[in-house]
């Protein structure tokens, strides 16, 4: 299977077909049986909603997702990667607008523009789509494009996706170039219009540069702690502290390769994931700057495509996990045991409480911290 987000529009007619009569969380529907080892990104529906606002700060949705059930999985807001990284303006725009079509077709999903959109969705037992770009390549050298995309609903952006570009350095590239001169203009424009900057996938120097130059808080939407897991996608204690010092959020991720501790060869568990939360909370002294970015998918994650002419060698993120756990990019085994689908957020909450986290801590980690930052940054 080789479906990309840019193929969404070709499939829109079929992808958007479904029951538009479903309203509210209590809607009854026979769902395809859930298999924890399936490769289709199917999530079990909760029989009863939980009281928490759960903002997943990083995830993907694919054309065969069960859009009509997304409001029943336990997430209030899906920070959906709105288009594939590295796309140009035209394809990025097409990707962004697809989500407006989905929101029109499915009454239990809506686009996020304000904090109130998220809280209202929770009260109405519905879910929201928070539109995110995992790369700033669509900007080109045209700063005004940022404001246009913000008006169309873009609310968070990673300036560079793992590889260095004209804005800043990526975390997997050979050099750690930092923020470019043009990149400083991008940061200033994001501050001006209220677009939240995300430092996940960035090089260490770039993240420090952006945190330093930004007048607003920034986030790491889906990273884990390098102190526990020496992975090139993870972040250091210094990065965590710098982000929190500007009132930002560290969105820790239950994606297995980033949770797998240095020297570990077994599939990590939700308890291993909470160890990363413990570490961040301990060095920061509170849970005020911690969130969750699952990196899960709704629908079938597509095969990676490779250039037959050869690809550059970048730092290895998944090699150890591929060897000892699974190399199947669609397998739920890629997530930690005990938090590999959205409904297991309840198991995650139970584990947090057993670790001694208060109800207030849990609320902040699941969503209230993000609501605070959204309210401070978005305009």
C-alpha positions in Angstrom: 0.0 0.0 0.0 1.4 3.4 -1.0 -1.2 5.9 0.0 0.0 9.4 0.8 -1.9 12.3 2.2 -1.7 14.1 -1.1 -3.8 11.2 -2.6 -6.6 12.1 -0.1 -8.5 14.2 -2.6 -8.6 11.4 -5.1 -10.2 9.2 -2.4 -12.4 11.9 -0.9 -15.5 10.6 -2.4 -15.1 7.2 -0.8 -13.3 8.3 2.3 -16.0 10.8 3.3 -18.9 8.4 2.8 -20.4 7.4 6.1 -23.3 8.0 8.5 -23.8 11.7 8.9 -26.7 11.0 11.3 -24.4 10.2 14.2 -24.3 12.9 16.8 -22.7 12.9 20.2 -20.6 10.4 22.0 -23.6 8.1 22.9 -24.2 7.1 19.3 -24.5 3.3 19.0 -22.8 1.6 16.1 -21.6 -1.9 15.3 -17.8 -1.5 14.8 -15.4 -3.8 13.1 -14.0 -6.2 15.7 -10.9 -4.9 17.3 -7.7 -7.0 17.0 -4.8 -5.6 19.0 -2.3 -6.9 16.3 -4.2 -5.5 13.4 -2.4 -3.2 10.9 -5.4 -1.0 10.0 -5.2 1.6 12.8 -8.6 0.5 14.2 -9.3 1.6 17.7 -12.0 0.2 20.1 -14.7 2.6 21.1 -15.3 3.4 24.7 -18.7 2.5 26.1 -18.6 5.5 28.4 -16.6 8.7 27.9 -14.0 9.7 30.5 -14.0 13.2 32.2 -10.6 14.3 30.9 -9.9 16.6 28.0 -7.3 14.5 26.1 -5.3 16.5 23.5 -3.0 14.2 21.5 -0.4 16.6 20.2 0.8 14.4 17.4 -0.9 11.7 15.3 -1.8 10.7 11.7 -5.1 10.0 10.0 -5.3 8.0 6.7 -8.0 7.6 4.1 -9.5 4.4 5.4 -9.9 5.7 9.0 -13.3 5.2 10.7 -14.0 8.9 10.8 -17.5 8.3 12.1 -16.2 6.7 15.2 -13.2 9.1 16.0 -15.2 11.0 18.7 -15.7 7.7 20.7 -12.0 6.7 21.1 -11.3 8.9 24.1 -9.5 11.8 22.4 -10.9 15.3 22.5 -8.5 16.8 20.0 -6.4 15.1 17.4 -3.4 17.2 16.4 -3.4 15.6 12.9 -0.4 15.9 10.6 -2.3 17.8 7.8 0.0 16.8 4.9 3.2 14.9 4.3 6.4 16.7 5.3 8.5 18.4 2.6 5.6 19.1 0.2 5.4 22.4 -1.8 2.7 25.0 -1.5 0.1 23.4 -3.8 0.2 20.0 -2.2 0.3 21.4 1.3 -2.8 23.5 0.6 -4.7 20.5 -0.9 -3.8 18.4 2.2 -4.9 21.2 4.6 -8.3 21.6 2.9 -9.1 17.9 2.9 -9.7 18.2 6.7 -12.3 20.9 6.1 -14.1 18.4 3.9 -13.9 15.8 6.5 -15.3 18.2 9.2 -18.1 19.0 6.8 -18.9 15.3 6.1 -18.8 14.1 9.7 -20.8 16.2 12.3 -18.9 14.7 15.3 -15.6 16.2 14.0 -14.7 19.8 13.7 -11.7 22.0 13.0 -10.0 23.7 15.9 -9.5 27.5 15.7 -9.8 28.5 19.4 -9.4 26.9 22.8 -13.2 27.2 23.2 -13.6 24.9 20.2 -11.9 22.1 22.1 -13.7 22.6 25.4 -17.1 22.8 23.6 -16.4 19.6 21.7 -15.7 17.9 25.1 -19.0 19.1 26.5 -20.8 18.0 23.3 -19.2 14.6 23.4 -17.5 15.2 20.1 -13.9 15.5 18.8 -11.8 18.0 17.0 -9.0 18.1 14.4 -6.1 20.4 15.3 -4.3 21.0 12.0 -0.5 20.7 12.2 2.3 20.9 9.7 5.4 18.7 10.4 7.5 20.8 8.1 7.9 24.4 6.9 8.9 23.6 3.4 5.6 24.9 2.0 6.6 28.4 3.1 9.4 28.6 0.5 10.8 32.1 0.9 7.3 33.6 1.1 6.7 34.6 4.7 3.1 35.7 4.0 2.1 32.1 3.4 2.2 31.5 7.1 -0.6 33.9 7.8 -2.7 32.5 5.0 -2.4 29.0 6.4 -3.2 30.2 9.9 -6.4 31.7 8.6 -7.2 28.3 7.0 -6.9 26.6 10.4 -3.2 25.7 10.8 -2.4 26.0 14.5 1.0 24.3 15.0 4.1 23.9 12.9 7.4 22.0 13.0 9.8 24.2 11.0 11.9 21.2 9.7 11.1 17.5 9.6 14.3 15.7 10.8 16.3 17.0 7.8 17.8 20.5 7.6 16.0 23.0 5.4 16.1 26.7 4.7 14.6 27.4 8.1 16.7 25.4 10.5 18.5 22.1 11.2 16.9 18.7 11.6 17.7 16.2 14.3 18.8 13.4 11.9 21.1 15.4 9.7 24.9 15.3 9.9 25.3 18.9 11.0 23.4 20.8 13.7 23.1 24.1 11.8 20.6 25.9 14.0 18.2 28.6 13.0 19.0 30.4 9.7 18.6 34.1 9.1 15.5 33.4 7.2 14.3 31.1 10.0 14.4 34.0 12.4 11.9 35.8 10.2 9.7 32.6 10.3 9.8 32.6 14.1 8.9 36.3 14.3 6.0 35.9 11.9 4.6 32.8 13.8 4.7 35.0 16.9 3.0 37.8 15.2 0.0 35.8 13.9 -0.2 33.3 16.8 1.0 30.0 15.2 2.5 27.7 17.8 6.0 26.5 17.0 6.9 22.8 17.6 10.5 21.8 18.1 10.1 18.0 17.7 12.2 16.6 14.9 14.6 19.6 15.1 18.3 19.6 15.8 19.4 20.5 19.4 20.9 23.8 18.4 17.8 24.7 16.3 15.5 24.0 19.3 17.5 26.3 21.6 17.6 29.0 18.9 13.8 28.9 18.4 13.1 28.8 22.1 15.5 31.8 22.6 14.1 33.9 19.7 10.4 33.1 20.2 8.4 35.6 22.3 5.8 32.9 22.9 6.0 29.4 24.4 7.0 26.6 22.1 6.4 22.8 22.4 7.9 19.5 21.7 4.8 17.7 20.5 6.2 14.2 20.4 9.5 13.4 22.0 10.9 11.5 24.9 13.8 11.9 27.3 17.3 11.3 26.0 18.4 10.7 29.6 16.5 7.4 29.6 16.6 6.5 25.9 19.5 7.5 23.8 17.6 8.0 20.6 18.3 10.8 18.1 14.6 11.8 18.2 14.7 12.3 21.9 15.6 15.5 23.8 18.0 16.4 26.6 17.3 17.6 30.1 18.6 21.0 28.9 16.1 21.2 26.1 13.3 20.1 28.5 14.2 22.8 31.0 14.6 25.5 28.3 11.2 24.7 26.9 9.5 24.8 30.3 11.3 28.0 31.2 9.3 29.7 28.4 6.1 28.1 29.7 6.1 25.5 26.9 5.0 21.9 26.8 7.0 18.7 26.4 4.7 16.2 24.7 6.1 12.8 25.7 5.3 10.0 23.3 4.4 6.3 23.8 5.9 5.4 20.4 8.0 2.4 21.2 11.4 3.3 19.5 11.6 6.5 21.6 10.5 4.9 24.8 12.8 1.9 24.6 15.5 2.6 27.2 19.2 2.4 26.4 20.2 -1.3 26.5 16.6 -2.5 26.5 15.7 -5.3 24.1 12.0 -6.0 25.1 9.0 -4.2 24.0 8.5 -1.2 26.3 5.4 -0.9 28.4 3.2 1.9 29.5 5.2 1.9 32.8 8.4 2.5 30.8 6.6 5.4 29.2 5.6 6.8 32.5 9.3 6.6 33.6 9.9 9.3 31.0 7.1 11.4 32.5 8.6 10.8 35.9 11.9 12.0 34.7 10.6 15.2 33.2 8.4 15.9 36.2 11.4 15.4 38.5 13.8 17.7 36.7 11.0 20.4 36.3 9.6 20.0 39.8 6.0 19.7 38.6 3.7 18.4 35.8 2.9 22.0 34.6 4.8 21.6 31.3 4.1 17.9 30.4 1.7 16.6 27.7 1.2 13.6 25.5 1.8 13.2 21.8 1.0 9.5 20.9 2.1 9.4 17.2 -0.7 6.9 16.7 -2.6 6.5 13.5 -6.3 6.3 12.6 -6.4 4.2 9.5 -3.7 2.3 7.7 -0.2 3.8 7.8 1.3 3.5 4.3 4.5 1.9 3.3 7.6 4.1 3.2 8.8 4.9 -0.2 12.5 4.7 -1.1 14.4 6.3 -3.9 15.9 3.6 -6.1 18.9 5.9 -6.9 19.8 5.9 -3.2 19.1 7.8 -0.1 21.3 9.8 2.3 22.4 8.2 5.5 20.8 9.7 8.5 20.9 9.0 12.2 19.1 5.7 13.1 15.9 6.1 15.0 14.3 2.6 14.9 17.1 0.1 14.2 17.2 -1.4 17.7 13.4 -1.6 17.9 13.2 -3.2 14.4 15.7 -5.9 15.5 14.2 -6.8 18.9 10.5 -6.0 18.7 9.1 -5.4 15.3 10.0 -3.6 12.0 6.3 -3.6 10.9 5.5 0.1 10.8 1.8 -0.6 11.0 1.8 -3.0 13.9 0.4 -1.8 17.3 3.6 -3.4 18.7 5.3 -0.2 17.6 3.5 1.5 20.5 4.2 0.6 24.1 2.3 -2.3 25.7 -0.7 -0.9 27.6 -1.0 2.3 25.5 -1.2 1.1 21.9 -4.7 2.4 21.1 -6.7 5.4 22.1 -9.1 3.5 24.4 -6.1 2.5 26.5 -5.8 6.1 27.7 -7.8 4.9 30.7 -5.1 2.3 31.5 -2.5 5.1 31.2 -4.5 7.2 33.6 -4.8 4.3 36.1 -1.0 3.8 35.9 -0.4 7.5 36.5 -2.6 7.4 39.6 -0.8 4.4 40.9 2.5 6.3 40.6 1.1 9.0 42.8 0.0 11.5 40.3 -3.0 13.5 41.5 -6.2 14.0 39.5 -5.0 17.6 38.8 -1.7 16.2 37.5 -3.5 13.8 35.2 -5.8 16.6 33.9 -2.8 18.8 33.1 -0.8 16.0 31.4 -3.7 14.9 29.2 -4.8 18.3 28.0 -5.0 21.3 30.4 -1.4 22.2 29.9 -1.9 22.4 26.2 -5.0 24.4 26.6 -3.1 26.9 28.6 -0.4 27.3 25.9 -2.9 27.4 23.1 -4.7 30.2 24.9 -1.5 32.1 25.4 -0.2 31.8 21.8 -3.2 31.6 19.4 -4.7 34.9 18.3 
